Amino acid sequence: MRRISLDDPNAAAAIAAALAAGESAILTRAGADVGRVSPSGRTCPSAADAIREMRAFRARHAFVGLDVRDLIDEGRRR
């Protein structure tokens, strides 16, 4: 991961070059980290996609014969 100083007059070009190469970069000012930039190709899934994935996971990992209360009580001391 590149470290790019914002004090450098060519910082914008360096940031653009890092992003174009698919790299993330840590931005610094006066030697201290102030931010991080990443290429836009790494995006979060949409809410609809996340819900679809959770439902598919739940379908593959069903608790047959167990009640939610049983699961909650499983780790409790008696």
N, C-alpha and C positions, 0 to 999 in steps of 0.2 A: 504494500500500500504506500503510495507516494505521500510525502509531506510537502505541502506547497505554502510558502509564506505569502500572505496577503500584502506584506510590505513591498514585495517585488513588483516592479512596474509591468512585468510580463505575466502576472499571476493569472489573468483571464485566459491567456493563450495556453498556459500550463494546465489549467483546470480543463479546458476544452480538449486538449490532447489526451489527458488521462481518461476522460469520459469516453472519447472516441475509441480509445484502445480497450475499453471495457473494464477499466480499473476504477476502484474507489480511491478517494484522496482525502487526507486529513488536512484541513486548513488551519494555518497558524498565524498569529499576529504577535510580534515581539517575543517569539519563542514559545508562546502558550497556545495550546489547542483551543480553537474557537468553533470548529464545526467539521462536518464530514459530508462529502458529496459522493453519490453512487450513480452508476449508469441507470437510465430509465428502464432498461430491459428487465430489471428485478422488481416486479410489482407484486402487490398483495392480491390475493384472490378477492373477487367481489363477494358481497354478503350472500348472494344466492348460491355461488359456488361453494362457499364455506358451509352453508346449511346443508347442501346436497352431500358434501363429503361427510359431515357429521351423521346424517341419516344413514348413509351407506355403512359407515363404521358401526353404528348401533345395530344395523341389521346383521352384520357379520359377527358381532360380539354380543349376542343375546344372552341374558341371564334366565335360562329356562328353569322354572320351578322356584325361583327366589323372589322374595318380596323386597321392596326398597327398605322396609323396616329391618329385615334380616341383615341386609348389607350394612346398615347404619350400626346395628347392635353388635356386629361381628367383632369389632375391635375394642369394644367396651369391657371394662372390668366388671365383674359381678360380685 
